[in-house]
Amino acid sequence: MPNVAGPARIVPLASLVNQDFSLAALRQAAQRGRLEANQGSDGVWRSSRRAIDEYSRTKFSRRPKAENELEDV
């Protein structure tokens, strides 16, 4: 897909697949809220190259536990 509007352009996840992330991996990350993406009324998930780059940068970082999770430890 041509990079007409730059990295912020919202496109279907299928257009953002690369050697690091398959369509299934991107869809799962979007469903879990790890990837900034939106699902349209047609059922197609959409995101941007910028969101993929951010997800790639933070993929292996751990999020801090919520306060209620700390009480269980």
C-alpha distance (Angstrom), angle and dihedral (degrees) to the residues before:
residue distance angle dihedral
M1 . . .
P2 3.80 . .
N3 3.77 116.5 .
V4 3.82 94.2 -125.2
A5 3.81 100.1 146.2
G6 3.77 97.5 29.2
P7 3.80 129.3 -119.6
A8 3.83 94.1 -38.5
R9 3.81 95.2 63.5
I10 3.82 112.9 118.5
V11 3.81 111.5 -129.3
P12 3.84 136.5 159.2
L13 3.81 114.1 -76.7
A14 3.81 89.0 -118.2
S15 3.82 87.2 68.2
L16 3.81 91.4 54.4
V17 3.81 98.3 53.0
N18 3.80 113.2 123.7
Q19 3.80 139.6 161.1
D20 3.82 90.9 -75.7
F21 3.82 100.1 47.2
S22 3.79 130.2 36.1
L23 3.79 122.2 -154.0
A24 3.82 90.2 -104.6
A25 3.82 91.5 52.5
L26 3.80 92.8 49.2
R27 3.80 92.3 46.9
Q28 3.79 91.5 50.0
A29 3.82 91.8 48.5
A30 3.81 89.4 50.6
Q31 3.81 92.4 49.1
R32 3.80 91.0 49.9
G33 3.80 91.8 49.1
R34 3.80 94.5 -115.4
L35 3.81 93.1 113.8
E36 3.78 121.3 52.7
A37 3.80 101.3 -121.4
N38 3.78 141.2 131.6
Q39 3.77 130.6 -140.8
G40 3.79 113.0 -138.2
S41 3.79 126.4 -142.1
D42 3.81 86.0 -99.2
G43 3.83 89.6 62.0
V44 3.81 94.6 -112.2
W45 3.80 116.7 133.8
R46 3.81 114.6 -135.4
S47 3.77 132.3 -168.9
S48 3.80 141.1 148.1
R49 3.79 136.3 -104.3
R50 3.81 87.5 -115.1
A51 3.84 90.4 57.3
I52 3.83 90.7 48.4
D53 3.81 90.5 51.0
E54 3.81 90.7 49.9
Y55 3.81 91.4 47.8
S56 3.80 90.2 49.4
R57 3.80 90.9 51.1
T58 3.81 93.7 50.7
K59 3.80 100.6 31.9
F60 3.79 96.9 110.3
S61 3.79 98.4 33.5
R62 3.78 116.9 107.4
R63 3.74 120.7 -127.1
P64 3.80 116.4 -131.2
K65 3.78 113.7 -99.6
A66 3.77 117.5 -103.3
E67 3.80 117.2 -108.7
N68 3.80 93.0 -107.4
E69 3.83 90.9 52.5
L70 3.81 90.9 54.8
E71 3.81 91.5 59.0
D72 3.82 91.4 60.6
V73 3.80 93.4 58.3
